[in-house]
Amino acid sequence: MGNSSPLNTHGDAGRGFLHSCLALARVSFLRTVEKRLLVDVFPDPLTVFSLSKEDLASLVGRRIPRAEWEPSRYLREAEKDIEILDRGTIKVLLLHDEQYPPQLRELCDAPILLFYRGRLPDPTKPLVGVVGTRRPTGAGRAAALRLGRELSSLGLGVVSGLARGIDAEAHRGCLMGSAPAVAVLGNGLNSIYPRSSVELGREILRRGGTLVSEYSPDTPPRKYQFPARNRIISGLSRSVVVIQAPERSGALITADHALNQGRDLFVHRVGVTGVASGGSADLVNDGAEVISSGREILSNWGWSVPQPIDSEIYAAGEDSQRDTGKRLAELLELELANRTASPEAKDRGKDTRGSRM
């Protein structure tokens, strides 16, 4: 998939259309499905900003209490997005652009636009979502790392959320193979959250991967945005694997989205039992298939996979294996340190702020 942006390919008319879409995306009180409805109803989204609040409420079919309908403010704020896009480091895709991921576009709540940094993944090659708790066990971290590496070495990119824990390990594992990593952020692309993932995000870009967000570039991380972004993780994926998730884990939201979107849902064997696996164990009890390797996922798809995987499949070769071993040793050291650390030390290690790109 190429990387041209509507901003630099559609001319002045396209620029005006993009400006209207950027403004519409900023209307926070409108639901995603309502924004998509308005894009479908009006060939030029600028028309939306000439509507009265009452007309807008009539179109979306609900009252809009306490909402501030200030069209000029949204259009003015969209000008800032245009300025950022003009710099060229962040690009954008509109819902009906040819390059917009087709498997995501089919969703009723697909975002009307996607901002991205890096190189978009090949739409002809399936992606696998790998998610789980931010506080996994050592075995959970190791399982995410190994699965990410195996999938990538089989040519399958890994989609996750760049969060601490399972997400980060799945991305690191993917970078040890040959396929690109795709990170879906719950904030704008002018920063990376959490701060501990900044270097990992940069490495994803260096290795030909992608950072994606539906939020305007300067949007800070907000609690409600992370459950919403989970539908994009599953929407970009052919299958989703929950490595390890306690009850009420955000990964279970991704699992629900996957089922609602008709994606295959798997649970890694490491997430079947244990204190950090209450939620993922419930998924198994509800019928999710248990796997322990990427080969099992491909077999479920009906793909022929060499058994065992030989050195030609592992494109990264011995260097990748050494990287995996080094990371697994680091994870063991981290787990042992956490077992002996005081609660105060653990609290000091928590990361709650983002970092600018």
Residue pairs with C-beta under 8 A, 6 or more apart in sequence:
1 99
1 120
1 121
1 122
1 123
2 99
2 120
3 91
3 119
3 120
4 91
4 99
5 85
5 91
5 92
5 93
6 14
6 17
6 18
6 92
6 93
6 94
6 97
7 14
7 15
7 18
7 82
7 85
7 86
7 91
7 92
10 17
10 18
15 82
16 46
17 44
17 45
17 46
17 94
18 82
18 92
18 94
19 46
19 75
19 78
19 79
19 82
20 44
20 45
20 46
20 48
20 49
20 75
20 78
21 39
21 45
21 94
21 112
21 113
22 78
22 81
22 82
22 92
22 113
22 216
23 45
23 49
23 71
23 74
23 75
23 77
23 78
24 30
24 35
24 38
24 39
24 45
24 48
24 74
24 112
25 35
25 111
25 112
25 113
25 214
25 216
26 74
26 77
26 78
26 216
27 35
27 74
29 64
29 67
29 68
30 38
30 60
31 60
31 109
32 109
32 110
32 111
32 112
32 228
33 108
33 109
34 60
35 112
36 95
36 108
36 109
36 110
36 112
37 59
37 60
38 45
38 48
38 59
38 60
39 45
39 95
39 96
39 112
41 59
42 48
48 56
48 71
49 71
49 72
49 74
49 75
50 71
51 59
52 69
53 64
53 67
53 69
56 64
56 69
57 63
57 64
77 216
80 216
80 218
81 216
81 217
84 90
84 190
84 217
84 218
85 91
85 92
89 117
89 357
90 115
90 116
90 117
90 189
90 190
90 217
91 115
91 116
91 117
92 113
92 114
92 115
92 116
93 99
93 100
93 113
93 114
93 116
94 100
94 112
94 113
95 105
95 110
95 111
95 112
95 113
96 105
99 120
100 114
101 114
101 120
101 121
101 123
101 235
101 236
102 123
103 123
103 235
103 236
103 238
104 110
104 111
104 114
104 232
104 235
104 236
107 231
107 235
107 261
109 231
110 235
111 214
111 232
113 214
114 212
114 213
114 214
115 188
115 189
115 212
115 213
115 214
115 215
115 216
115 217
116 189
116 210
116 211
116 212
116 213
117 189
117 205
117 210
117 211
117 357
118 204
118 205
118 208
118 209
118 210
118 211
119 180
119 208
119 209
119 210
120 210
121 127
121 157
121 180
121 182
121 209
121 210
125 155
125 156
125 157
125 179
126 156
126 237
126 238
126 239
126 301
127 156
127 157
127 158
127 159
127 182
127 236
127 237
127 238
128 151
128 156
128 157
128 158
128 159
128 237
128 238
128 239
128 240
128 241
128 294
128 297
129 158
129 159
129 160
129 233
129 234
129 236
129 237
129 239
129 240
129 241
129 254
129 258
129 263
130 144
130 147
130 148
130 151
130 158
130 159
130 160
130 166
130 167
130 170
130 240
130 241
130 243
131 160
131 161
131 166
131 167
131 170
131 230
131 233
131 240
131 241
131 242
131 243
131 245
131 251
131 254
131 255
132 140
132 144
132 165
132 166
132 167
132 170
132 242
132 243
132 244
132 245
132 249
132 251
132 271
132 280
133 140
133 165
133 166
133 244
133 245
133 246
133 249
133 251
133 276
134 163
134 164
134 165
134 166
134 167
135 164
135 165
135 276
136 144
136 165
136 166
136 169
136 243
136 244
136 276
137 244
137 270
137 274
137 275
137 276
137 335
138 331
138 332
138 334
138 335
139 270
139 274
140 165
140 166
140 243
140 244
140 270
140 271
140 276
141 165
141 166
141 169
141 331
141 334
141 335
142 169
142 328
142 331
143 243
143 244
143 268
143 269
143 270
143 271
143 292
144 166
144 167
144 169
144 170
144 173
144 243
144 244
144 268
145 169
145 170
145 172
145 173
145 324
145 327
145 328
145 331
146 173
146 324
147 170
147 173
147 241
147 243
147 268
147 293
147 294
148 158
148 169
148 170
148 171
148 172
148 173
148 174
148 176
148 177
148 181
149 173
149 174
149 176
149 177
149 320
149 324
150 173
150 177
150 293
150 294
150 295
150 309
151 157
151 158
151 173
151 174
151 177
151 179
151 294
151 297
152 158
152 173
152 174
152 175
152 176
152 177
152 178
152 179
152 181
153 176
153 177
153 178
153 179
153 309
153 313
153 314
153 315
153 316
153 320
154 177
154 179
154 294
154 295
154 298
154 305
154 309
154 313
155 178
155 179
156 179
156 294
156 298
157 174
157 179
157 180
157 181
157 182
157 209
158 170
158 171
158 173
158 174
158 179
158 181
158 182
159 181
159 182
159 183
159 184
159 233
159 236
159 237
160 166
160 167
160 170
160 171
160 181
160 182
160 183
160 184
160 233
161 167
161 183
161 184
161 185
161 186
161 226
161 229
161 230
161 233
162 168
162 171
162 183
162 184
162 185
162 192
162 197
162 200
162 201
162 204
162 211
163 194
163 197
164 194
164 196
164 197
164 351
166 243
166 244
166 251
167 183
168 196
168 197
168 200
169 327
169 331
170 243
171 181
171 183
171 200
171 204
172 200
172 327
173 324
173 327
174 180
174 181
174 209
175 181
175 203
175 204
175 207
175 209
176 316
176 320
176 323
176 324
176 327
177 314
177 315
177 316
177 320
178 315
178 316
180 204
180 207
180 208
180 209
180 210
181 204
181 207
181 209
181 210
182 209
182 210
182 212
182 236
183 201
183 204
183 209
183 210
183 211
183 212
184 212
184 213
184 229
184 232
184 233
184 236
185 192
185 193
185 211
185 212
185 213
185 215
185 229
186 193
186 213
186 215
186 221
186 222
186 225
186 226
186 228
186 229
187 193
187 213
187 215
187 219
187 220
187 221
187 222
187 225
187 354
188 213
188 215
188 216
188 217
188 218
188 219
188 220
189 211
189 213
189 217
189 357
190 217
190 218
190 356
190 357
191 220
191 221
191 354
191 355
191 356
191 357
192 198
192 201
192 211
192 354
192 355
192 357
193 221
193 353
193 354
193 355
194 351
194 352
194 353
194 354
195 351
195 353
195 354
195 355
196 351
198 355
201 211
201 357
204 210
204 211
205 211
212 232
212 236
213 219
213 229
214 228
214 229
214 232
215 225
219 225
220 354
221 354
226 250
227 250
227 253
230 250
230 253
230 254
230 257
231 254
231 257
231 261
233 240
233 254
233 257
234 240
234 254
234 255
234 257
234 258
234 261
234 263
235 257
235 261
237 258
237 263
238 263
238 264
238 301
239 258
239 263
239 264
239 265
239 266
239 297
239 300
239 301
240 254
240 255
240 258
240 263
240 264
240 265
240 266
241 266
241 267
241 268
241 291
241 297
242 251
242 252
242 254
242 255
242 265
242 266
242 267
242 268
242 271
242 279
242 280
242 283
242 288
243 251
243 268
243 270
243 271
243 280
244 268
244 270
244 271
244 274
244 276
244 277
244 280
245 251
245 252
245 255
245 271
245 276
245 277
245 278
245 279
245 280
245 283
246 275
246 276
246 277
246 278
246 279
247 278
247 279
247 282
248 279
249 279
249 280
251 279
251 280
252 279
252 280
252 283
255 265
255 283
255 288
258 264
258 265
259 265
264 289
264 297
264 300
264 301
265 283
265 288
265 289
266 288
266 289
266 290
266 291
266 296
266 297
266 300
267 280
267 281
267 283
267 284
267 288
267 289
267 290
267 291
268 280
268 290
268 291
268 292
269 290
269 291
269 292
270 277
270 292
271 277
271 280
271 281
272 280
272 281
272 284
272 290
273 281
284 290
289 300
291 297
291 300
295 305
295 307
295 309
298 305
299 305
306 313
311 317
314 320
314 321
316 323
338 346
341 349
